[in-house]
Amino acid sequence: MVGSIELSRRANADDPKVKCAAPVGTLVSMQLDQIVAEALKLHPRSRARLAETLLESLDELTAEQNEEIWAEEADRRDSEPDATDRPADEVFKELRGQLT
């Protein structure tokens, strides 16, 4: 499934801090940007636990999977415009104009 993640929502029913829009144990399909937006609403301590869990899950990847993921990330970063896309003399001219 490209562009979305199947997420199994599991919550401890006894934990009043855990709130799920869907019933516990149901399968919810969310886009990655939706998951990120929801994760950013979490308390910092919960976000830290989530980050730790996600990082630990990467340790389970094979060397080939890891290499593929990093190659995709390198391609993504390479395709993004950055400061090197402008000639240096143009950048310096603009900066000089801001100083005067």
C-alpha positions as CSV (number, residue, x, y, z in Angstrom):
1,M,0.0,0.0,0.0
2,V,1.9,3.1,-1.2
3,G,1.4,6.4,0.5
4,S,-0.5,5.1,3.5
5,I,0.2,3.0,6.5
6,E,-2.1,0.3,8.1
7,L,-2.0,1.1,11.8
8,S,-3.4,-1.2,14.4
9,R,-4.7,1.0,17.2
10,R,-4.1,-0.8,20.5
11,A,-4.8,1.1,23.8
12,N,-4.9,0.1,27.4
13,A,-8.5,0.6,28.3
14,D,-7.5,1.3,31.9
15,D,-5.2,4.2,30.8
16,P,-7.3,7.5,30.9
17,K,-4.5,9.3,28.9
18,V,-5.0,7.1,25.8
19,K,-7.7,8.3,23.5
20,C,-8.5,6.6,20.2
21,A,-11.0,7.8,17.6
22,A,-11.5,4.2,16.6
23,P,-12.5,1.3,18.9
24,V,-9.5,-0.5,20.5
25,G,-8.1,-3.3,18.3
26,T,-9.6,-2.0,15.0
27,L,-7.5,-1.4,11.9
28,V,-7.3,2.2,10.8
29,S,-5.8,3.4,7.5
30,M,-4.1,6.8,7.9
31,Q,-1.9,8.8,5.6
32,L,1.7,9.4,6.8
33,D,1.0,13.1,7.2
34,Q,-2.0,12.4,9.3
35,I,0.0,10.1,11.6
36,V,2.7,12.8,12.0
37,A,0.1,15.4,12.8
38,E,-1.5,13.2,15.4
39,A,1.9,12.2,16.9
40,L,2.8,15.9,17.2
41,K,-0.3,16.4,19.4
42,L,1.1,13.9,22.0
43,H,2.7,15.0,25.2
44,P,6.5,15.3,24.8
45,R,7.1,12.2,27.0
46,S,4.7,10.2,24.8
47,R,6.4,11.5,21.6
48,A,9.8,10.5,23.0
49,R,8.4,6.9,23.7
50,L,7.0,6.8,20.2
51,A,10.3,8.0,18.7
52,E,12.2,5.3,20.7
53,T,9.8,2.6,19.5
54,L,10.1,3.7,15.9
55,L,13.9,3.8,16.0
56,E,14.0,0.4,17.6
57,S,11.8,-1.0,14.8
58,L,14.5,0.0,12.3
59,D,17.0,-2.3,14.0
60,E,14.8,-5.2,12.7
61,L,15.5,-4.3,9.1
62,T,17.7,-6.5,6.9
63,A,20.9,-4.9,5.5
64,E,19.2,-4.8,2.1
65,Q,16.0,-3.1,3.4
66,N,18.2,-0.6,5.2
67,E,20.2,0.1,2.1
68,E,17.1,0.6,0.0
69,I,15.5,3.0,2.5
70,W,18.7,5.1,2.7
71,A,19.0,5.1,-1.1
72,E,15.4,6.4,-1.4
73,E,16.1,9.1,1.2
74,A,19.3,10.1,-0.6
75,D,17.3,10.4,-3.9
76,R,14.6,12.5,-2.1
77,R,17.2,14.8,-0.6
78,D,19.0,15.1,-3.9
79,S,15.8,16.2,-5.7
80,E,15.0,18.9,-3.2
81,P,16.2,22.4,-4.1
82,D,18.9,23.8,-1.8
83,A,21.2,26.8,-1.5
84,T,23.6,25.2,-4.0
85,D,21.0,25.7,-6.8
86,R,21.9,29.4,-7.0
87,P,25.1,30.8,-8.3
88,A,27.3,32.2,-5.5
89,D,27.7,35.6,-7.1
90,E,23.9,36.0,-7.1
91,V,23.6,35.1,-3.4
92,F,26.4,37.5,-2.5
93,K,24.8,40.3,-4.5
94,E,21.5,39.8,-2.7
95,L,23.2,39.7,0.7
96,R,25.2,42.9,-0.1
97,G,21.9,44.6,-1.1
98,Q,20.4,43.6,2.3
99,L,23.3,45.2,4.2
100,T,23.1,48.6,2.5
